[in-house]
Amino acid sequence: MSFNALPNELIYQISQRVQPADLENYGRTSHRVKEIAAPIQQEHRQLKAEYTKINVNHVAAANMLYEMCARPWIALYPESVELRGHRSWRNFEGPRNKERTALVAEVTCKRSLVEEADLRDILRRTRLIPAHEVDGWLEKINIGDEDYLFALMLACLPNIRRLTIRLDHTKLEQVKEMIRLIKRQSLDVHGDRALSKLKAVYVLEKDTSENGVCDLEMFPLLASLPGIQSMHGRNLVGMYRDCYRDGWLDYPGASPTIEHIFLETCGMSVEGLEKLCNSIEALRSFKYIAHRAGWGLHRISDLLKNARGTLEELVLSTGSGQSRFIGTLRGFTALKHVKVDTDMLFQRGKMSRAVDILPASIETATIAGNSLTRPHEEQFLSDLYRPSFSYPNLRKLQVDDSWGHRDIGKDRLKFQKEFHKQTSSSWMLRYR
């Protein structure tokens, strides 16, 4: 019997079992199938628009899980997930808080519509939660514990490609434990595991005071998941202070697939960064922007030694005026774009020459900070734009200081002509 000979009822049931990603192509098989599957396709488009990118607190996370009890295929839609806590929910000291009371009532109402057997089935399908812990998980989910709700979401959504975790002085211990379980999880029959499609991770801590609480484990745990390509951390100031106490020096290293690392306002020590980067093999972009005096990066060649042939973009800044000399980058043969503080170019009080620091592959260079004097500019120009063409690919040399963003290399040909007019042999010898 051919497919077209089937009754409409059977074709409709088949349409309901088609994977969401294949529905559009399925509807193109024939006019009859397209007409029968039209309501399902319309629902698919609505759910895709609603769930592809989700921003959830604990109430939205609970709602998502309860929706999955009735319609399990909803778990296939989310690709970008942002987890953010809700301080009113955790404010157990203030039982008269109207906002928290409303949140409790909302979660309780949604929970009453779901059978316990359905929740148990979701916990079982994760293949990560032992049978003897299921009752404990159910108890936490019933009261709307955001840590357990977030952890269960990470285990239940197989197509997450971008994950953002916004921390507000809390440590999501159960989320971290779930990440450890996922790392140890064996592949299923299809060769997949939870978070197997995750590529980009953002760990953003709320601005923390000097004595504030900062979660130091979330960033390295996520960085070690297989397949990660991009890591972004912001306001992780505790890394500056407590990296030794929290085990960073015992950390096994990041995933070798990471291509981009961006640490903004993260006072991580050089030792902690070395442990993070010790297994990276394909790093293409490294940005480190800190605002802590005395914590400039040095020994870049050793820190990023495994990326000498792959690193294309390097941005380093402390913004403190107390940066450390970065050393030579001549061994980074693929490096094209560099932005560093002026202070990082000084060694023992003397500014190093560009030919001793930058590789020949450089295309754009930006010097930030207010320490670049006119003689320093001339020295860099003479190294970068001299007639010997040590930098044949260089297109732009810029300065970024309190006077704005300036292109100090735009008069390249004019400078070369002036270079040829110099008659002093000692001056020529200096830049030979």
Buried (B, 14 or more C-beta within 10 A) or exposed (E): EEEEEBEEEEBBEBBEEBEBEEBEEBBEEEEEBEEBBEEBBEEBEEBBEEBEEBEBBBBBBBBBBBBBBEEBBBBBBBBBBBBBBBBBBBEEEEEEBEEBEEBBEBBEEBBEEBEEEBBBEBBEBBEBBEEEEBEEBBEBBBEBBBBBBBBBBBBBBBBBBBBBBBBBBBBBEBBBBBBEBBBEBEEEEEEEBBBBBBBBBBBBBBEBEEEEBBBBBBBBBBBBBEBBBBBBBBBBBBBBBBBEEBEBEEBEBBBEBBBBBBBBBBBBBBEBBBBBBBBBEBBBBBBBBBBBEEBBBBBBBEBBBBBBEBBBBBBBBBBBEEBBBBBBBBEBEBBBBBBBBBBBBBBEEEBBBBBEBBBBBBBBBBBBBBBBEEEBBEBBBBBBBBEEEBBEEBEBBBBBBEEEEEEBBEEBEEBBEEBEEEEEEEEEEEBE
